[in-house]
Amino acid sequence: MRTIKDDNQRQSTGVTRMRCAECKKFARLLPGETKCAPCRGMLPLDLRMTRGGR
């Protein structure tokens, strides 16, 4: 029997690409989730660094 060793393949973390139940866009959802982050009301964080520490 032959096997193929693929070192580039990532380990499964339980996150799958599925369609959001509300907006129907593809998103990375955890098992049991049906809505994407924007539909659940989560906004992306603004992580820009300002110069001079201001």
PDB file as gemmi writes it, atoms N, CA and C in Angstrom:
CRYST1    1.000    1.000    1.000  90.00  90.00  90.00 P 1                      
ATOM      1  N   MET A   1       0.840  -1.171   0.000  1.00  0.00           N  
ATOM      2  CA  MET A   1       0.000   0.000   0.000  1.00  0.00           C  
ATOM      3  C   MET A   1       0.890   1.240   0.000  1.00  0.00           C  
ATOM      4  N   ARG A   2       0.502   2.210  -0.785  1.00  0.00           N  
ATOM      5  CA  ARG A   2       1.250   3.467  -0.873  1.00  0.00           C  
ATOM      6  C   ARG A   2       0.582   4.541  -0.035  1.00  0.00           C  
ATOM      7  N   THR A   3       1.384   5.399   0.530  1.00  0.00           N  
ATOM      8  CA  THR A   3       0.864   6.566   1.249  1.00  0.00           C  
ATOM      9  C   THR A   3       1.571   7.801   0.731  1.00  0.00           C  
ATOM     10  N   ILE A   4       0.898   8.904   0.804  1.00  0.00           N  
ATOM     11  CA  ILE A   4       1.468  10.180   0.371  1.00  0.00           C  
ATOM     12  C   ILE A   4       1.645  11.042   1.606  1.00  0.00           C  
ATOM     13  N   LYS A   5       2.869  11.481   1.845  1.00  0.00           N  
ATOM     14  CA  LYS A   5       3.137  12.361   2.975  1.00  0.00           C  
ATOM     15  C   LYS A   5       3.136  13.794   2.457  1.00  0.00           C  
ATOM     16  N   ASP A   6       2.188  14.576   2.917  1.00  0.00           N  
ATOM     17  CA  ASP A   6       2.048  15.962   2.477  1.00  0.00           C  
ATOM     18  C   ASP A   6       2.321  16.874   3.667  1.00  0.00           C  
ATOM     19  N   ASP A   7       3.549  17.390   3.777  1.00  0.00           N  
ATOM     20  CA  ASP A   7       3.929  18.254   4.892  1.00  0.00           C  
ATOM     21  C   ASP A   7       3.299  19.640   4.800  1.00  0.00           C  
ATOM     22  N   ASN A   8       2.807  20.018   3.626  1.00  0.00           N  
ATOM     23  CA  ASN A   8       2.222  21.343   3.455  1.00  0.00           C  
ATOM     24  C   ASN A   8       0.766  21.396   3.901  1.00  0.00           C  
ATOM     25  N   GLN A   9       0.145  20.266   4.170  1.00  0.00           N  
ATOM     26  CA  GLN A   9      -1.249  20.240   4.570  1.00  0.00           C  
ATOM     27  C   GLN A   9      -1.382  20.671   6.028  1.00  0.00           C  
ATOM     28  N   ARG A  10      -2.297  21.610   6.299  1.00  0.00           N  
ATOM     29  CA  ARG A  10      -2.480  22.128   7.651  1.00  0.00           C  
ATOM     30  C   ARG A  10      -3.338  21.185   8.488  1.00  0.00           C  
ATOM     31  N   GLN A  11      -3.154  21.267   9.797  1.00  0.00           N  
ATOM     32  CA  GLN A  11      -3.978  20.511  10.728  1.00  0.00           C  
ATOM     33  C   GLN A  11      -5.363  21.142  10.785  1.00  0.00           C  
ATOM     34  N   SER A  12      -6.370  20.335  10.982  1.00  0.00           N  
ATOM     35  CA  SER A  12      -7.723  20.828  11.094  1.00  0.00           C  
ATOM     36  C   SER A  12      -7.924  21.490  12.454  1.00  0.00           C  
ATOM     37  N   THR A  13      -8.480  22.700  12.462  1.00  0.00           N  
ATOM     38  CA  THR A  13      -8.727  23.415  13.708  1.00  0.00           C  
ATOM     39  C   THR A  13     -10.211  23.453  14.035  1.00  0.00           C  
ATOM     40  N   GLY A  14     -11.029  22.800  13.235  1.00  0.00           N  
ATOM     41  CA  GLY A  14     -12.463  22.823  13.464  1.00  0.00           C  
ATOM     42  C   GLY A  14     -13.171  23.946  12.747  1.00  0.00           C  
ATOM     43  N   VAL A  15     -12.428  24.844  12.116  1.00  0.00           N  
ATOM     44  CA  VAL A  15     -13.020  25.956  11.385  1.00  0.00           C  
ATOM     45  C   VAL A  15     -13.254  25.512   9.956  1.00  0.00           C  
ATOM     46  N   THR A  16     -14.478  25.705   9.472  1.00  0.00           N  
ATOM     47  CA  THR A  16     -14.811  25.320   8.109  1.00  0.00           C  
ATOM     48  C   THR A  16     -15.417  26.501   7.373  1.00  0.00           C  
ATOM     49  N   ARG A  17     -15.279  26.486   6.051  1.00  0.00           N  
ATOM     50  CA  ARG A  17     -15.890  27.533   5.226  1.00  0.00           C  
ATOM     51  C   ARG A  17     -17.306  27.094   4.896  1.00  0.00           C  
ATOM     52  N   MET A  18     -18.263  27.857   5.408  1.00  0.00           N  
ATOM     53  CA  MET A  18     -19.671  27.567   5.168  1.00  0.00           C  
ATOM     54  C   MET A  18     -20.388  28.869   4.843  1.00  0.00           C  
ATOM     55  N   ARG A  19     -21.607  28.769   4.368  1.00  0.00           N  
ATOM     56  CA  ARG A  19     -22.407  29.963   4.083  1.00  0.00           C  
ATOM     57  C   ARG A  19     -23.090  30.456   5.348  1.00  0.00           C  
ATOM     58  N   CYS A  20     -23.085  31.765   5.506  1.00  0.00           N  
ATOM     59  CA  CYS A  20     -23.788  32.405   6.615  1.00  0.00           C  
ATOM     60  C   CYS A  20     -25.288  32.247   6.376  1.00  0.00           C  
ATOM     61  N   ALA A  21     -26.034  31.942   7.417  1.00  0.00           N  
ATOM     62  CA  ALA A  21     -27.476  31.735   7.291  1.00  0.00           C  
ATOM     63  C   ALA A  21     -28.210  33.042   7.000  1.00  0.00           C  
ATOM     64  N   GLU A  22     -27.621  34.188   7.345  1.00  0.00           N  
ATOM     65  CA  GLU A  22     -28.311  35.466   7.176  1.00  0.00           C  
ATOM     66  C   GLU A  22     -27.935  36.157   5.863  1.00  0.00           C  
ATOM     67  N   CYS A  23     -26.624  36.369   5.619  1.00  0.00           N  
ATOM     68  CA  CYS A  23     -26.212  37.121   4.426  1.00  0.00           C  
ATOM     69  C   CYS A  23     -25.825  36.222   3.255  1.00  0.00           C  
ATOM     70  N   LYS A  24     -25.717  34.920   3.492  1.00  0.00           N  
ATOM     71  CA  LYS A  24     -25.420  33.905   2.465  1.00  0.00           C  
ATOM     72  C   LYS A  24     -24.011  34.007   1.875  1.00  0.00           C  
ATOM     73  N   LYS A  25     -23.103  34.761   2.533  1.00  0.00           N  
ATOM     74  CA  LYS A  25     -21.719  34.833   2.086  1.00  0.00           C  
ATOM     75  C   LYS A  25     -20.935  33.690   2.709  1.00  0.00           C  
ATOM     76  N   PHE A  26     -19.868  33.260   2.031  1.00  0.00           N  
ATOM     77  CA  PHE A  26     -19.011  32.239   2.611  1.00  0.00           C  
ATOM     78  C   PHE A  26     -18.154  32.864   3.703  1.00  0.00           C  
ATOM     79  N   ALA A  27     -18.048  32.185   4.834  1.00  0.00           N  
ATOM     80  CA  ALA A  27     -17.275  32.687   5.969  1.00  0.00           C  
ATOM     81  C   ALA A  27     -16.682  31.494   6.707  1.00  0.00           C  
ATOM     82  N   ARG A  28     -15.669  31.750   7.512  1.00  0.00           N  
ATOM     83  CA  ARG A  28     -15.074  30.710   8.345  1.00  0.00           C  
ATOM     84  C   ARG A  28     -15.880  30.614   9.632  1.00  0.00           C  
ATOM     85  N   LEU A  29     -16.593  29.522   9.804  1.00  0.00           N  
ATOM     86  CA  LEU A  29     -17.453  29.340  10.964  1.00  0.00           C  
ATOM     87  C   LEU A  29     -16.981  28.154  11.788  1.00  0.00           C  
ATOM     88  N   LEU A  30     -17.119  28.278  13.097  1.00  0.00           N  
ATOM     89  CA  LEU A  30     -16.832  27.170  13.991  1.00  0.00           C  
ATOM     90  C   LEU A  30     -17.995  26.185  13.942  1.00  0.00           C  
ATOM     91  N   PRO A  31     -17.773  24.948  14.351  1.00  0.00           N  
ATOM     92  CA  PRO A  31     -18.886  23.991  14.386  1.00  0.00           C  
ATOM     93  C   PRO A  31     -20.022  24.510  15.268  1.00  0.00           C  
ATOM     94  N   GLY A  32     -21.218  24.477  14.758  1.00  0.00           N  
ATOM     95  CA  GLY A  32     -22.386  24.956  15.503  1.00  0.00           C  
ATOM     96  C   GLY A  32     -22.767  26.389  15.204  1.00  0.00           C  
ATOM     97  N   GLU A  33     -21.874  27.181  14.602  1.00  0.00           N  
ATOM     98  CA  GLU A  33     -22.196  28.564  14.244  1.00  0.00           C  
ATOM     99  C   GLU A  33     -22.946  28.583  12.927  1.00  0.00           C  
ATOM    100  N   THR A  34     -23.902  29.493  12.807  1.00  0.00           N  
ATOM    101  CA  THR A  34     -24.655  29.621  11.563  1.00  0.00           C  
ATOM    102  C   THR A  34     -24.519  30.995  10.937  1.00  0.00           C  
ATOM    103  N   LYS A  35     -24.045  31.991  11.727  1.00  0.00           N  
ATOM    104  CA  LYS A  35     -23.908  33.354  11.219  1.00  0.00           C  
ATOM    105  C   LYS A  35     -22.454  33.786  11.273  1.00  0.00           C  
ATOM    106  N   CYS A  36     -22.062  34.628  10.308  1.00  0.00           N  
ATOM    107  CA  CYS A  36     -20.702  35.163  10.286  1.00  0.00           C  
ATOM    108  C   CYS A  36     -20.575  36.276  11.331  1.00  0.00           C  
ATOM    109  N   ALA A  37     -19.362  36.727  11.578  1.00  0.00           N  
ATOM    110  CA  ALA A  37     -19.101  37.734  12.607  1.00  0.00           C  
ATOM    111  C   ALA A  37     -19.851  39.046  12.360  1.00  0.00           C  
ATOM    112  N   PRO A  38     -19.852  39.601  11.130  1.00  0.00           N  
ATOM    113  CA  PRO A  38     -20.598  40.855  10.917  1.00  0.00           C  
ATOM    114  C   PRO A  38     -22.098  40.706  11.171  1.00  0.00           C  
ATOM    115  N   CYS A  39     -22.681  39.557  10.843  1.00  0.00           N  
ATOM    116  CA  CYS A  39     -24.111  39.347  11.070  1.00  0.00           C  
ATOM    117  C   CYS A  39     -24.419  39.176  12.555  1.00  0.00           C  
ATOM    118  N   ARG A  40     -23.441  38.738  13.325  1.00  0.00           N  
ATOM    119  CA  ARG A  40     -23.626  38.613  14.775  1.00  0.00           C  
ATOM    120  C   ARG A  40     -23.370  39.940  15.485  1.00  0.00           C  
ATOM    121  N   GLY A  41     -22.925  40.975  14.744  1.00  0.00           N  
ATOM    122  CA  GLY A  41     -22.717  42.291  15.328  1.00  0.00           C  
ATOM    123  C   GLY A  41     -21.292  42.561  15.753  1.00  0.00           C  
ATOM    124  N   MET A  42     -20.362  41.699  15.372  1.00  0.00           N  
ATOM    125  CA  MET A  42     -18.956  41.915  15.721  1.00  0.00           C  
ATOM    126  C   MET A  42     -18.299  42.753  14.643  1.00  0.00           C  
ATOM    127  N   LEU A  43     -17.683  43.850  15.047  1.00  0.00           N  
ATOM    128  CA  LEU A  43     -17.005  44.728  14.107  1.00  0.00           C  
ATOM    129  C   LEU A  43     -15.513  44.471  14.138  1.00  0.00           C  
ATOM    130  N   PRO A  44     -14.828  44.612  12.995  1.00  0.00           N  
ATOM    131  CA  PRO A  44     -13.372  44.424  12.990  1.00  0.00           C  
ATOM    132  C   PRO A  44     -12.680  45.523  13.787  1.00  0.00           C  
ATOM    133  N   LEU A  45     -11.600  45.167  14.447  1.00  0.00           N  
ATOM    134  CA  LEU A  45     -10.840  46.132  15.238  1.00  0.00           C  
ATOM    135  C   LEU A  45      -9.912  46.938  14.341  1.00  0.00           C  
ATOM    136  N   ASP A  46      -9.751  48.211  14.652  1.00  0.00           N  
ATOM    137  CA  ASP A  46      -8.824  49.074  13.926  1.00  0.00           C  
ATOM    138  C   ASP A  46      -7.473  48.995  14.648  1.00  0.00           C  
ATOM    139  N   LEU A  47      -6.533  48.263  14.077  1.00  0.00           N  
ATOM    140  CA  LEU A  47      -5.260  48.006  14.744  1.00  0.00           C  
ATOM    141  C   LEU A  47      -4.107  48.793  14.131  1.00  0.00           C  
ATOM    142  N   ARG A  48      -4.397  49.927  13.514  1.00  0.00           N  
ATOM    143  CA  ARG A  48      -3.327  50.737  12.911  1.00  0.00           C  
ATOM    144  C   ARG A  48      -2.496  51.378  14.005  1.00  0.00           C  
ATOM    145  N   MET A  49      -1.194  51.384  13.815  1.00  0.00           N  
ATOM    146  CA  MET A  49      -0.287  52.020  14.761  1.00  0.00           C  
ATOM    147  C   MET A  49      -0.047  53.462  14.303  1.00  0.00           C  
ATOM    148  N   THR A  50      -0.086  54.386  15.232  1.00  0.00           N  
ATOM    149  CA  THR A  50       0.196  55.778  14.899  1.00  0.00           C  
ATOM    150  C   THR A  50       1.644  56.076  15.204  1.00  0.00           C  
ATOM    151  N   ARG A  51       2.187  57.012  14.488  1.00  0.00           N  
ATOM    152  CA  ARG A  51       3.591  57.371  14.697  1.00  0.00           C  
ATOM    153  C   ARG A  51       3.716  58.299  15.891  1.00  0.00           C  
ATOM    154  N   GLY A  52       4.745  58.119  16.665  1.00  0.00           N  
ATOM    155  CA  GLY A  52       5.007  58.981  17.797  1.00  0.00           C  
ATOM    156  C   GLY A  52       4.236  58.596  19.045  1.00  0.00           C  
ATOM    157  N   GLY A  53       3.500  57.516  19.012  1.00  0.00           N  
ATOM    158  CA  GLY A  53       2.792  57.046  20.188  1.00  0.00           C  
ATOM    159  C   GLY A  53       1.571  57.873  20.552  1.00  0.00           C  
ATOM    160  N   ARG A  54       1.029  58.605  19.628  1.00  0.00           N  
ATOM    161  CA  ARG A  54      -0.129  59.448  19.924  1.00  0.00           C  
ATOM    162  C   ARG A  54      -1.400  58.717  19.636  1.00  0.00           C  
TER     163      ARG A  54                                                      
END                                                                             
